[in-house]
Amino acid sequence: MKILGYITASQAAKKWNISQRRVQILCSQGRIEGVFKLGENWAIPSTAEKPLDNRKKEDKVTE
């Protein structure tokens, strides 16, 4: 099923160069504006921006 103006999590993953699972997590957390679920699939606006990665990263100490 294709809805005009929306892409799937798989398509968003390729567009943003991240995993499909990460896109699904971002959708479920409400981090992507305008998403909604169609059955088991997420519908993501094709104009949606990739959210910033707010996961904490440890500082690496190099000596």
mmCIF file as gemmi writes it, N, C-alpha and C atoms, coordinates in Angstrom:
data_model
loop_
_atom_site.group_PDB
_atom_site.id
_atom_site.type_symbol
_atom_site.label_atom_id
_atom_site.label_alt_id
_atom_site.label_comp_id
_atom_site.label_asym_id
_atom_site.label_entity_id
_atom_site.label_seq_id
_atom_site.pdbx_PDB_ins_code
_atom_site.Cartn_x
_atom_site.Cartn_y
_atom_site.Cartn_z
_atom_site.occupancy
_atom_site.B_iso_or_equiv
_atom_site.pdbx_formal_charge
_atom_site.auth_seq_id
_atom_site.auth_asym_id
_atom_site.pdbx_PDB_model_num
ATOM 1 N N . MET Axp A 1 ? 0.834 -1.186 0 1 0 ? 1 A 1
ATOM 2 C CA . MET Axp A 1 ? 0 0 0 1 0 ? 1 A 1
ATOM 3 C C . MET Axp A 1 ? 0.874 1.243 0 1 0 ? 1 A 1
ATOM 4 N N . LYS Axp A 2 ? 0.582 2.173 -0.864 1 0 ? 2 A 1
ATOM 5 C CA . LYS Axp A 2 ? 1.371 3.386 -0.98 1 0 ? 2 A 1
ATOM 6 C C . LYS Axp A 2 ? 0.458 4.597 -0.788 1 0 ? 2 A 1
ATOM 7 N N . ILE Axp A 3 ? 0.86 5.48 0.101 1 0 ? 3 A 1
ATOM 8 C CA . ILE Axp A 3 ? 0.098 6.701 0.349 1 0 ? 3 A 1
ATOM 9 C C . ILE Axp A 3 ? 0.936 7.873 -0.14 1 0 ? 3 A 1
ATOM 10 N N . LEU Axp A 4 ? 0.344 8.687 -0.972 1 0 ? 4 A 1
ATOM 11 C CA . LEU Axp A 4 ? 1.051 9.821 -1.54 1 0 ? 4 A 1
ATOM 12 C C . LEU Axp A 4 ? 1.551 10.773 -0.453 1 0 ? 4 A 1
ATOM 13 N N . GLY Axp A 5 ? 2.822 11.122 -0.51 1 0 ? 5 A 1
ATOM 14 C CA . GLY Axp A 5 ? 3.403 12.053 0.446 1 0 ? 5 A 1
ATOM 15 C C . GLY Axp A 5 ? 3.979 11.392 1.688 1 0 ? 5 A 1
ATOM 16 N N . TYR Axp A 6 ? 3.918 10.068 1.76 1 0 ? 6 A 1
ATOM 17 C CA . TYR Axp A 6 ? 4.441 9.35 2.922 1 0 ? 6 A 1
ATOM 18 C C . TYR Axp A 6 ? 5.405 8.26 2.465 1 0 ? 6 A 1
ATOM 19 N N . ILE Axp A 7 ? 6.365 7.945 3.342 1 0 ? 7 A 1
ATOM 20 C CA . ILE Axp A 7 ? 7.314 6.869 3.069 1 0 ? 7 A 1
ATOM 21 C C . ILE Axp A 7 ? 7.263 5.876 4.226 1 0 ? 7 A 1
ATOM 22 N N . THR Axp A 8 ? 7.808 4.691 4 1 0 ? 8 A 1
ATOM 23 C CA . THR Axp A 8 ? 7.851 3.651 5.03 1 0 ? 8 A 1
ATOM 24 C C . THR Axp A 8 ? 9.112 3.827 5.886 1 0 ? 8 A 1
ATOM 25 N N . ALA Axp A 9 ? 9.158 3.09 6.982 1 0 ? 9 A 1
ATOM 26 C CA . ALA Axp A 9 ? 10.343 3.108 7.847 1 0 ? 9 A 1
ATOM 27 C C . ALA Axp A 9 ? 11.568 2.627 7.081 1 0 ? 9 A 1
ATOM 28 N N . SER Axp A 10 ? 11.377 1.659 6.214 1 0 ? 10 A 1
ATOM 29 C CA . SER Axp A 10 ? 12.483 1.142 5.411 1 0 ? 10 A 1
ATOM 30 C C . SER Axp A 10 ? 13.026 2.219 4.467 1 0 ? 10 A 1
ATOM 31 N N . GLN Axp A 11 ? 12.138 2.948 3.828 1 0 ? 11 A 1
ATOM 32 C CA . GLN Axp A 11 ? 12.556 4.018 2.917 1 0 ? 11 A 1
ATOM 33 C C . GLN Axp A 11 ? 13.235 5.159 3.685 1 0 ? 11 A 1
ATOM 34 N N . ALA Axp A 12 ? 12.705 5.488 4.864 1 0 ? 12 A 1
ATOM 35 C CA . ALA Axp A 12 ? 13.311 6.535 5.689 1 0 ? 12 A 1
ATOM 36 C C . ALA Axp A 12 ? 14.707 6.112 6.146 1 0 ? 12 A 1
ATOM 37 N N . ALA Axp A 13 ? 14.865 4.835 6.478 1 0 ? 13 A 1
ATOM 38 C CA . ALA Axp A 13 ? 16.165 4.322 6.912 1 0 ? 13 A 1
ATOM 39 C C . ALA Axp A 13 ? 17.217 4.503 5.824 1 0 ? 13 A 1
ATOM 40 N N . LYS Axp A 14 ? 16.846 4.195 4.589 1 0 ? 14 A 1
ATOM 41 C CA . LYS Axp A 14 ? 17.78 4.369 3.47 1 0 ? 14 A 1
ATOM 42 C C . LYS Axp A 14 ? 18.083 5.851 3.241 1 0 ? 14 A 1
ATOM 43 N N . LYS Axp A 15 ? 17.056 6.688 3.324 1 0 ? 15 A 1
ATOM 44 C CA . LYS Axp A 15 ? 17.197 8.127 3.096 1 0 ? 15 A 1
ATOM 45 C C . LYS Axp A 15 ? 18.109 8.768 4.145 1 0 ? 15 A 1
ATOM 46 N N . TRP Axp A 16 ? 17.972 8.332 5.409 1 0 ? 16 A 1
ATOM 47 C CA . TRP Axp A 16 ? 18.719 8.93 6.515 1 0 ? 16 A 1
ATOM 48 C C . TRP Axp A 16 ? 19.975 8.146 6.883 1 0 ? 16 A 1
ATOM 49 N N . ASN Axp A 17 ? 20.221 7.032 6.204 1 0 ? 17 A 1
ATOM 50 C CA . ASN Axp A 17 ? 21.4 6.204 6.443 1 0 ? 17 A 1
ATOM 51 C C . ASN Axp A 17 ? 21.468 5.686 7.884 1 0 ? 17 A 1
ATOM 52 N N . ILE Axp A 18 ? 20.336 5.191 8.385 1 0 ? 18 A 1
ATOM 53 C CA . ILE Axp A 18 ? 20.266 4.555 9.691 1 0 ? 18 A 1
ATOM 54 C C . ILE Axp A 18 ? 19.463 3.263 9.528 1 0 ? 18 A 1
ATOM 55 N N . SER Axp A 19 ? 19.409 2.452 10.578 1 0 ? 19 A 1
ATOM 56 C CA . SER Axp A 19 ? 18.699 1.18 10.468 1 0 ? 19 A 1
ATOM 57 C C . SER Axp A 19 ? 17.184 1.379 10.5 1 0 ? 19 A 1
ATOM 58 N N . GLN Axp A 20 ? 16.488 0.421 9.92 1 0 ? 20 A 1
ATOM 59 C CA . GLN Axp A 20 ? 15.026 0.457 9.928 1 0 ? 20 A 1
ATOM 60 C C . GLN Axp A 20 ? 14.508 0.393 11.364 1 0 ? 20 A 1
ATOM 61 N N . ARG Axp A 21 ? 15.146 -0.416 12.192 1 0 ? 21 A 1
ATOM 62 C CA . ARG Axp A 21 ? 14.733 -0.535 13.594 1 0 ? 21 A 1
ATOM 63 C C . ARG Axp A 21 ? 14.864 0.802 14.311 1 0 ? 21 A 1
ATOM 64 N N . ARG Axp A 22 ? 15.934 1.552 14.024 1 0 ? 22 A 1
ATOM 65 C CA . ARG Axp A 22 ? 16.122 2.866 14.663 1 0 ? 22 A 1
ATOM 66 C C . ARG Axp A 22 ? 15.002 3.822 14.245 1 0 ? 22 A 1
ATOM 67 N N . VAL Axp A 23 ? 14.592 3.777 12.987 1 0 ? 23 A 1
ATOM 68 C CA . VAL Axp A 23 ? 13.488 4.606 12.508 1 0 ? 23 A 1
ATOM 69 C C . VAL Axp A 23 ? 12.211 4.229 13.246 1 0 ? 23 A 1
ATOM 70 N N . GLN Axp A 24 ? 11.972 2.928 13.406 1 0 ? 24 A 1
ATOM 71 C CA . GLN Axp A 24 ? 10.772 2.473 14.116 1 0 ? 24 A 1
ATOM 72 C C . GLN Axp A 24 ? 10.769 2.957 15.563 1 0 ? 24 A 1
ATOM 73 N N . ILE Axp A 25 ? 11.915 2.945 16.205 1 0 ? 25 A 1
ATOM 74 C CA . ILE Axp A 25 ? 12.031 3.43 17.58 1 0 ? 25 A 1
ATOM 75 C C . ILE Axp A 25 ? 11.742 4.93 17.627 1 0 ? 25 A 1
ATOM 76 N N . LEU Axp A 26 ? 12.313 5.686 16.697 1 0 ? 26 A 1
ATOM 77 C CA . LEU Axp A 26 ? 12.064 7.128 16.649 1 0 ? 26 A 1
ATOM 78 C C . LEU Axp A 26 ? 10.583 7.419 16.461 1 0 ? 26 A 1
ATOM 79 N N . CYS Axp A 27 ? 9.918 6.631 15.629 1 0 ? 27 A 1
ATOM 80 C CA . CYS Axp A 27 ? 8.481 6.793 15.4 1 0 ? 27 A 1
ATOM 81 C C . CYS Axp A 27 ? 7.702 6.52 16.677 1 0 ? 27 A 1
ATOM 82 N N . SER Axp A 28 ? 8.02 5.413 17.346 1 0 ? 28 A 1
ATOM 83 C CA . SER Axp A 28 ? 7.277 5.032 18.549 1 0 ? 28 A 1
ATOM 84 C C . SER Axp A 28 ? 7.515 6.013 19.695 1 0 ? 28 A 1
ATOM 85 N N . GLN Axp A 29 ? 8.652 6.691 19.691 1 0 ? 29 A 1
ATOM 86 C CA . GLN Axp A 29 ? 8.953 7.691 20.717 1 0 ? 29 A 1
ATOM 87 C C . GLN Axp A 29 ? 8.358 9.057 20.386 1 0 ? 29 A 1
ATOM 88 N N . GLY Axp A 30 ? 7.742 9.176 19.207 1 0 ? 30 A 1
ATOM 89 C CA . GLY Axp A 30 ? 7.152 10.446 18.815 1 0 ? 30 A 1
ATOM 90 C C . GLY Axp A 30 ? 8.169 11.5 18.416 1 0 ? 30 A 1
ATOM 91 N N . ARG Axp A 31 ? 9.342 11.071 17.979 1 0 ? 31 A 1
ATOM 92 C CA . ARG Axp A 31 ? 10.426 11.992 17.644 1 0 ? 31 A 1
ATOM 93 C C . ARG Axp A 31 ? 10.36 12.491 16.207 1 0 ? 31 A 1
ATOM 94 N N . ILE Axp A 32 ? 9.466 11.886 15.389 1 0 ? 32 A 1
ATOM 95 C CA . ILE Axp A 32 ? 9.303 12.315 14.002 1 0 ? 32 A 1
ATOM 96 C C . ILE Axp A 32 ? 7.891 12.887 13.872 1 0 ? 32 A 1
ATOM 97 N N . GLU Axp A 33 ? 7.816 14.133 13.479 1 0 ? 33 A 1
ATOM 98 C CA . GLU Axp A 33 ? 6.53 14.817 13.403 1 0 ? 33 A 1
ATOM 99 C C . GLU Axp A 33 ? 5.681 14.294 12.249 1 0 ? 33 A 1
ATOM 100 N N . GLY Axp A 34 ? 4.406 14.046 12.544 1 0 ? 34 A 1
ATOM 101 C CA . GLY Axp A 34 ? 3.457 13.675 11.503 1 0 ? 34 A 1
ATOM 102 C C . GLY Axp A 34 ? 3.346 12.201 11.193 1 0 ? 34 A 1
ATOM 103 N N . VAL Axp A 35 ? 4.027 11.345 11.964 1 0 ? 35 A 1
ATOM 104 C CA . VAL Axp A 35 ? 3.951 9.901 11.685 1 0 ? 35 A 1
ATOM 105 C C . VAL Axp A 35 ? 2.656 9.317 12.224 1 0 ? 35 A 1
ATOM 106 N N . PHE Axp A 36 ? 2.214 8.251 11.595 1 0 ? 36 A 1
ATOM 107 C CA . PHE Axp A 36 ? 1.098 7.483 12.123 1 0 ? 36 A 1
ATOM 108 C C . PHE Axp A 36 ? 1.261 6.046 11.682 1 0 ? 36 A 1
ATOM 109 N N . LYS Axp A 37 ? 0.559 5.183 12.353 1 0 ? 37 A 1
ATOM 110 C CA . LYS Axp A 37 ? 0.7 3.761 12.099 1 0 ? 37 A 1
ATOM 111 C C . LYS Axp A 37 ? -0.46 3.248 11.26 1 0 ? 37 A 1
ATOM 112 N N . LEU Axp A 38 ? -0.136 2.473 10.243 1 0 ? 38 A 1
ATOM 113 C CA . LEU Axp A 38 ? -1.119 1.796 9.401 1 0 ? 38 A 1
ATOM 114 C C . LEU Axp A 38 ? -0.924 0.303 9.605 1 0 ? 38 A 1
ATOM 115 N N . GLY Axp A 39 ? -1.728 -0.295 10.445 1 0 ? 39 A 1
ATOM 116 C CA . GLY Axp A 39 ? -1.529 -1.706 10.762 1 0 ? 39 A 1
ATOM 117 C C . GLY Axp A 39 ? -0.219 -1.877 11.501 1 0 ? 39 A 1
ATOM 118 N N . GLU Axp A 40 ? 0.708 -2.591 10.898 1 0 ? 40 A 1
ATOM 119 C CA . GLU Axp A 40 ? 2.032 -2.802 11.501 1 0 ? 40 A 1
ATOM 120 C C . GLU Axp A 40 ? 3.086 -1.86 10.939 1 0 ? 40 A 1
ATOM 121 N N . ASN Axp A 41 ? 2.725 -1.012 9.992 1 0 ? 41 A 1
ATOM 122 C CA . ASN Axp A 41 ? 3.692 -0.153 9.314 1 0 ? 41 A 1
ATOM 123 C C . ASN Axp A 41 ? 3.549 1.304 9.739 1 0 ? 41 A 1
ATOM 124 N N . TRP Axp A 42 ? 4.666 2.009 9.78 1 0 ? 42 A 1
ATOM 125 C CA . TRP Axp A 42 ? 4.672 3.435 10.06 1 0 ? 42 A 1
ATOM 126 C C . TRP Axp A 42 ? 4.586 4.209 8.755 1 0 ? 42 A 1
ATOM 127 N N . ALA Axp A 43 ? 3.78 5.257 8.745 1 0 ? 43 A 1
ATOM 128 C CA . ALA Axp A 43 ? 3.691 6.173 7.607 1 0 ? 43 A 1
ATOM 129 C C . ALA Axp A 43 ? 4.395 7.458 8.04 1 0 ? 43 A 1
ATOM 130 N N . ILE Axp A 44 ? 5.472 7.777 7.348 1 0 ? 44 A 1
ATOM 131 C CA . ILE Axp A 44 ? 6.31 8.926 7.697 1 0 ? 44 A 1
ATOM 132 C C . ILE Axp A 44 ? 6.205 9.946 6.574 1 0 ? 44 A 1
ATOM 133 N N . PRO Axp A 45 ? 5.906 11.21 6.915 1 0 ? 45 A 1
ATOM 134 C CA . PRO Axp A 45 ? 5.836 12.223 5.855 1 0 ? 45 A 1
ATOM 135 C C . PRO Axp A 45 ? 7.151 12.258 5.068 1 0 ? 45 A 1
ATOM 136 N N . SER Axp A 46 ? 7.064 12.31 3.757 1 0 ? 46 A 1
ATOM 137 C CA . SER Axp A 46 ? 8.277 12.283 2.927 1 0 ? 46 A 1
ATOM 138 C C . SER Axp A 46 ? 9.138 13.523 3.141 1 0 ? 46 A 1
ATOM 139 N N . THR Axp A 47 ? 8.559 14.566 3.717 1 0 ? 47 A 1
ATOM 140 C CA . THR Axp A 47 ? 9.317 15.797 3.982 1 0 ? 47 A 1
ATOM 141 C C . THR Axp A 47 ? 9.886 15.841 5.396 1 0 ? 47 A 1
ATOM 142 N N . ALA Axp A 48 ? 9.663 14.778 6.188 1 0 ? 48 A 1
ATOM 143 C CA . ALA Axp A 48 ? 10.14 14.748 7.576 1 0 ? 48 A 1
ATOM 144 C C . ALA Axp A 48 ? 11.664 14.813 7.623 1 0 ? 48 A 1
ATOM 145 N N . GLU Axp A 49 ? 12.151 15.54 8.607 1 0 ? 49 A 1
ATOM 146 C CA . GLU Axp A 49 ? 13.59 15.669 8.822 1 0 ? 49 A 1
ATOM 147 C C . GLU Axp A 49 ? 14.067 14.576 9.767 1 0 ? 49 A 1
ATOM 148 N N . LYS Axp A 50 ? 15.295 14.137 9.579 1 0 ? 50 A 1
ATOM 149 C CA . LYS Axp A 50 ? 15.888 13.15 10.478 1 0 ? 50 A 1
ATOM 150 C C . LYS Axp A 50 ? 16.095 13.812 11.842 1 0 ? 50 A 1
ATOM 151 N N . PRO Axp A 51 ? 15.564 13.209 12.915 1 0 ? 51 A 1
ATOM 152 C CA . PRO Axp A 51 ? 15.757 13.79 14.246 1 0 ? 51 A 1
ATOM 153 C C . PRO Axp A 51 ? 17.214 13.698 14.688 1 0 ? 51 A 1
ATOM 154 N N . LEU Axp A 52 ? 17.602 14.602 15.557 1 0 ? 52 A 1
ATOM 155 C CA . LEU Axp A 52 ? 18.944 14.552 16.116 1 0 ? 52 A 1
ATOM 156 C C . LEU Axp A 52 ? 19.087 13.316 16.979 1 0 ? 52 A 1
ATOM 157 N N . ASP Axp A 53 ? 20.287 12.766 17.028 1 0 ? 53 A 1
ATOM 158 C CA . ASP Axp A 53 ? 20.552 11.584 17.84 1 0 ? 53 A 1
ATOM 159 C C . ASP Axp A 53 ? 20.925 12.058 19.24 1 0 ? 53 A 1
ATOM 160 N N . ASN Axp A 54 ? 19.987 11.928 20.169 1 0 ? 54 A 1
ATOM 161 C CA . ASN Axp A 54 ? 20.213 12.41 21.532 1 0 ? 54 A 1
ATOM 162 C C . ASN Axp A 54 ? 20.77 11.352 22.468 1 0 ? 54 A 1
ATOM 163 N N . ARG Axp A 55 ? 21.136 10.204 21.903 1 0 ? 55 A 1
ATOM 164 C CA . ARG Axp A 55 ? 21.707 9.169 22.761 1 0 ? 55 A 1
ATOM 165 C C . ARG Axp A 55 ? 23.05 9.656 23.278 1 0 ? 55 A 1
ATOM 166 N N . LYS Axp A 56 ? 23.318 9.367 24.524 1 0 ? 56 A 1
ATOM 167 C CA . LYS Axp A 56 ? 24.552 9.84 25.159 1 0 ? 56 A 1
ATOM 168 C C . LYS Axp A 56 ? 25.742 9.044 24.648 1 0 ? 56 A 1
ATOM 169 N N . LYS Axp A 57 ? 26.796 9.757 24.335 1 0 ? 57 A 1
ATOM 170 C CA . LYS Axp A 57 ? 28.033 9.116 23.903 1 0 ? 57 A 1
ATOM 171 C C . LYS Axp A 57 ? 29.105 9.388 24.954 1 0 ? 57 A 1
ATOM 172 N N . GLU Axp A 58 ? 29.898 8.369 25.239 1 0 ? 58 A 1
ATOM 173 C CA . GLU Axp A 58 ? 30.976 8.54 26.198 1 0 ? 58 A 1
ATOM 174 C C . GLU Axp A 58 ? 32.146 9.238 25.514 1 0 ? 58 A 1
ATOM 175 N N . ASP Axp A 59 ? 32.795 10.124 26.274 1 0 ? 59 A 1
ATOM 176 C CA . ASP Axp A 59 ? 33.99 10.782 25.753 1 0 ? 59 A 1
ATOM 177 C C . ASP Axp A 59 ? 35.146 9.786 25.8 1 0 ? 59 A 1
ATOM 178 N N . LYS Axp A 60 ? 35.86 9.683 24.701 1 0 ? 60 A 1
ATOM 179 C CA . LYS Axp A 60 ? 36.99 8.777 24.628 1 0 ? 60 A 1
ATOM 180 C C . LYS Axp A 60 ? 38.254 9.548 25.012 1 0 ? 60 A 1
ATOM 181 N N . VAL Axp A 61 ? 39.008 8.972 25.898 1 0 ? 61 A 1
ATOM 182 C CA . VAL Axp A 61 ? 40.261 9.589 26.332 1 0 ? 61 A 1
ATOM 183 C C . VAL Axp A 61 ? 41.392 8.937 25.557 1 0 ? 61 A 1
ATOM 184 N N . THR Axp A 62 ? 42.152 9.761 24.855 1 0 ? 62 A 1
ATOM 185 C CA . THR Axp A 62 ? 43.294 9.233 24.122 1 0 ? 62 A 1
ATOM 186 C C . THR Axp A 62 ? 44.569 9.792 24.714 1 0 ? 62 A 1
ATOM 187 N N . GLU Axp A 63 ? 45.5 8.922 24.929 1 0 ? 63 A 1
ATOM 188 C CA . GLU Axp A 63 ? 46.782 9.36 25.513 1 0 ? 63 A 1
ATOM 189 C C . GLU Axp A 63 ? 47.913 8.972 24.623 1 0 ? 63 A 1
